[in-house]
Amino acid sequence: MSMQSLVNGERDIDFSALVIVRLRCFLLLDTAAYMFVRHSTPSQVALTT
């Protein structure tokens, strides 16, 4: 089941967020975040520190 199908399904979930973190070179992190909202297209979210 995909993230978008979770929010468009019958479970009454209005939104979901997917955060991906990858360790690179022992100290560097690659990050990405996506927001899935019911009846909308997924969008990338900016992560701040």
MOMOSUL-V68467 format. One record per pair of residues at least 12 apart in sequence whose ideal C-beta (glycine too) atoms are under 6 Angstrom apart, sorted by the first residue. I is the first residue (numbers start at 1). J is the second residue. D is the distance in Angstrom with one decimal. If there is no record, write none. Layout:
i=I j=J d=D
i=I j=J d=D
//
This chain:
i=3 j=16 d=5.2
i=3 j=18 d=5.5
i=3 j=36 d=4.6
i=4 j=36 d=5.2
i=7 j=36 d=5.1
i=7 j=38 d=4.7
i=14 j=38 d=5.5
i=15 j=37 d=4.8
i=16 j=36 d=4.7
i=17 j=35 d=5.6
i=18 j=34 d=4.6
i=19 j=33 d=4.8
i=20 j=32 d=4.7
i=31 j=47 d=5.3
i=33 j=45 d=4.2
i=33 j=47 d=5.3
//
